[in-house]
Amino acid sequence: MLRTLATAVAVLYVAIVATPASAVTSEEKMETCKVGAESQQLQGAKRNAFIKKCMAGGNYEPAARKNAKAAPKPQ
């Protein structure tokens, strides 16, 4: 019984500690996405698409930035 309780407490502790930044509220994420859209001076449909992708999942990164990271740097 005591071993089961200790195991349950350990699992609960790991679950709480291992939870990434899910404590961020959707309002905070929306504000971050809006700042990103404003910094890129997006308007209209492009702004809406950016915010939608930003809110959808992980960290949104434009294709141009992804391609720049993947391209080898000249020496």
Phi and psi restraints in degrees (value plus and minus 20) as a CYANA .aco file:
   2 LEU   PHI     -86.9   -46.9
   2 LEU   PSI     -57.8   -17.8
   3 ARG   PHI     -85.0   -45.0
   3 ARG   PSI     -60.3   -20.3
   4 THR   PHI     -83.8   -43.8
   4 THR   PSI     -62.4   -22.4
   5 LEU   PHI     -84.5   -44.5
   5 LEU   PSI     -63.0   -23.0
   6 ALA   PHI     -83.5   -43.5
   6 ALA   PSI     -60.4   -20.4
   7 THR   PHI     -84.4   -44.4
   7 THR   PSI     -62.8   -22.8
   8 ALA   PHI     -83.2   -43.2
   8 ALA   PSI     -61.1   -21.1
   9 VAL   PHI     -84.8   -44.8
   9 VAL   PSI     -61.9   -21.9
  10 ALA   PHI     -83.9   -43.9
  10 ALA   PSI     -62.5   -22.5
  11 VAL   PHI     -85.1   -45.1
  11 VAL   PSI     -61.9   -21.9
  12 LEU   PHI     -82.8   -42.8
  12 LEU   PSI     -63.3   -23.3
  13 TYR   PHI     -80.8   -40.8
  13 TYR   PSI     -66.3   -26.3
  14 VAL   PHI     -83.0   -43.0
  14 VAL   PSI     -60.6   -20.6
  15 ALA   PHI     -84.0   -44.0
  15 ALA   PSI     -58.7   -18.7
  16 ILE   PHI     -92.3   -52.3
  16 ILE   PSI     -64.6   -24.6
  17 VAL   PHI     -90.4   -50.4
  17 VAL   PSI     -55.8   -15.8
  18 ALA   PHI     -98.7   -58.7
  18 ALA   PSI     -28.8    11.2
  19 THR   PHI     -89.7   -49.7
  19 THR   PSI      98.8   138.8
  20 PRO   PHI     -90.9   -50.9
  20 PRO   PSI    -175.5  -135.5
  21 ALA   PHI     -90.1   -50.1
  21 ALA   PSI      21.4    61.4
  22 SER   PHI     -96.4   -56.4
  22 SER   PSI     -26.4    13.6
  23 ALA   PHI     -94.2   -54.2
  23 ALA   PSI     -31.4     8.6
  24 VAL   PHI     -89.1   -49.1
  24 VAL   PSI     109.1   149.1
  25 THR   PHI    -100.3   -60.3
  25 THR   PSI     142.0   182.0
  26 SER   PHI     -86.2   -46.2
  26 SER   PSI     -49.0    -9.0
  27 GLU   PHI     -86.6   -46.6
  27 GLU   PSI     -61.8   -21.8
  28 GLU   PHI     -84.9   -44.9
  28 GLU   PSI     -60.8   -20.8
  29 LYS   PHI     -86.1   -46.1
  29 LYS   PSI     -59.3   -19.3
  30 MET   PHI     -81.8   -41.8
  30 MET   PSI     -62.2   -22.2
  31 GLU   PHI     -81.8   -41.8
  31 GLU   PSI     -62.0   -22.0
  32 THR   PHI     -83.2   -43.2
  32 THR   PSI     -62.4   -22.4
  33 CYS   PHI     -84.8   -44.8
  33 CYS   PSI     -59.6   -19.6
  34 LYS   PHI     -84.3   -44.3
  34 LYS   PSI     -60.5   -20.5
  35 VAL   PHI     -82.7   -42.7
  35 VAL   PSI     -61.2   -21.2
  36 GLY   PHI     -82.1   -42.1
  36 GLY   PSI     -61.0   -21.0
  37 ALA   PHI     -87.6   -47.6
  37 ALA   PSI     -59.6   -19.6
  38 GLU   PHI     -88.2   -48.2
  38 GLU   PSI     -58.6   -18.6
  39 SER   PHI     -85.8   -45.8
  39 SER   PSI     -47.5    -7.5
  40 GLN   PHI    -112.4   -72.4
  40 GLN   PSI     -18.1    21.9
  41 GLN   PHI      33.8    73.8
  41 GLN   PSI      24.4    64.4
  42 LEU   PHI    -104.0   -64.0
  42 LEU   PSI     124.4   164.4
  43 GLN   PHI    -159.4  -119.4
  43 GLN   PSI     136.7   176.7
  44 GLY   PHI      43.9    83.9
  44 GLY   PSI    -152.6  -112.6
  45 ALA   PHI     -84.7   -44.7
  45 ALA   PSI     -56.2   -16.2
  46 LYS   PHI     -85.9   -45.9
  46 LYS   PSI     -59.7   -19.7
  47 ARG   PHI     -84.3   -44.3
  47 ARG   PSI     -65.6   -25.6
  48 ASN   PHI     -82.0   -42.0
  48 ASN   PSI     -61.1   -21.1
  49 ALA   PHI     -85.3   -45.3
  49 ALA   PSI     -61.0   -21.0
  50 PHE   PHI     -82.1   -42.1
  50 PHE   PSI     -68.1   -28.1
  51 ILE   PHI     -84.3   -44.3
  51 ILE   PSI     -59.3   -19.3
  52 LYS   PHI     -82.3   -42.3
  52 LYS   PSI     -65.4   -25.4
  53 LYS   PHI     -87.8   -47.8
  53 LYS   PSI     -57.6   -17.6
  54 CYS   PHI     -83.7   -43.7
  54 CYS   PSI     -63.1   -23.1
  55 MET   PHI     -96.4   -56.4
  55 MET   PSI     -42.9    -2.9
  56 ALA   PHI     -85.4   -45.4
  56 ALA   PSI     -65.6   -25.6
  57 GLY   PHI    -168.3  -128.3
  57 GLY   PSI    -151.3  -111.3
  58 GLY   PHI     -85.1   -45.1
  58 GLY   PSI    -177.8  -137.8
  59 ASN   PHI     -95.5   -55.5
  59 ASN   PSI     101.8   141.8
  60 TYR   PHI     -96.1   -56.1
  60 TYR   PSI     113.0   153.0
  61 GLU   PHI    -153.1  -113.1
  61 GLU   PSI     103.8   143.8
  62 PRO   PHI     -79.3   -39.3
  62 PRO   PSI     132.0   172.0
  63 ALA   PHI     -79.5   -39.5
  63 ALA   PSI     -57.4   -17.4
  64 ALA   PHI     -81.6   -41.6
  64 ALA   PSI     -58.5   -18.5
  65 ARG   PHI     -90.8   -50.8
  65 ARG   PSI     -58.9   -18.9
  66 LYS   PHI     -82.6   -42.6
  66 LYS   PSI     -63.6   -23.6
  67 ASN   PHI     -85.8   -45.8
  67 ASN   PSI     -55.8   -15.8
  68 ALA   PHI     -85.9   -45.9
  68 ALA   PSI     -56.5   -16.5
  69 LYS   PHI     -89.0   -49.0
  69 LYS   PSI     -57.0   -17.0
  70 ALA   PHI     -96.3   -56.3
  70 ALA   PSI     -49.0    -9.0
  71 ALA   PHI     -91.1   -51.1
  71 ALA   PSI     116.8   156.8
  72 PRO   PHI     -89.7   -49.7
  72 PRO   PSI     124.2   164.2
  73 LYS   PHI    -106.2   -66.2
  73 LYS   PSI     113.8   153.8
  74 PRO   PHI     -89.2   -49.2
  74 PRO   PSI     126.4   166.4
